[in-house]
């Protein structure tokens, strides 16, 4: 996950708050709109919802476990 900031932007062009994007995503550019840890006994994953309607689930090593278009 990477973050961008609006440092140096003018008041009219700057966005409010940082934007975060996934470097691990197998799909084109979009923004992360939801991030949640899911823990089920031995299984631990990170679920990510994007502004393009994707649900991405990554394992702890950064491998894509599941991708779904909602």
GURO-977489 format. One record per residue (C-alpha): residue in one letter; z, y negated, x. Coordinates in pm, whole numbers, padded with zeros to 5 digits, always signed. Each point is the difference from the previous one (the first is absolute). Layout:
! residues N
AZYX
...
//
This chain:
! residues 70
X+00000+00000+00000
X-00087-00342+00135
X+00102-00343-00115
X-00184-00332+00004
X+00149-00343-00032
X-00130-00338-00107
X+00127-00185+00310
X-00226-00295+00076
X-00160-00002-00344
X+00002-00314-00208
X+00217-00021-00308
X-00302+00039-00232
X-00148+00302+00183
X+00313+00193+00090
X+00111+00295-00207
X+00359+00044-00106
X+00179+00277+00189
X-00134+00246+00258
X-00286+00235-00081
X+00036+00362+00104
X-00285+00245+00045
X-00010+00364+00099
X-00166+00087+00331
X+00008+00368-00095
X-00198-00033-00320
X-00321+00203-00043
X-00135-00265-00241
X-00128-00355+00045
X+00217-00311+00028
X+00259-00067-00267
X+00362-00103-00028
X+00309+00213-00035
X+00161-00084-00334
X+00270+00271-00008
X+00181+00205+00262
X+00253+00273-00073
X+00174+00274+00198
X+00002+00334-00184
X+00254+00260+00111
X+00016+00352-00147
X+00241+00219+00203
X-00204+00076+00318
X-00308-00200-00104
X-00014-00371+00089
X-00307-00216-00061
X-00097-00362-00048
X-00194-00085-00317
X-00216-00315+00013
X-00170-00171-00293
X-00288-00237+00078
X-00164-00295-00171
X-00317+00213-00038
X+00185+00254-00217
X+00053+00271+00261
X+00313+00210+00038
X+00032+00117+00361
X+00269+00243+00115
X+00074+00030+00373
X+00220+00247+00186
X+00253-00110+00262
X-00254+00049+00282
X-00246-00238-00167
X-00232+00269-00134
X-00160-00057-00340
X+00142+00261-00238
X-00157-00116-00327
X-00242-00268-00122
X-00056-00079-00367
X-00192-00272-00183
X+00201-00116-00302
//
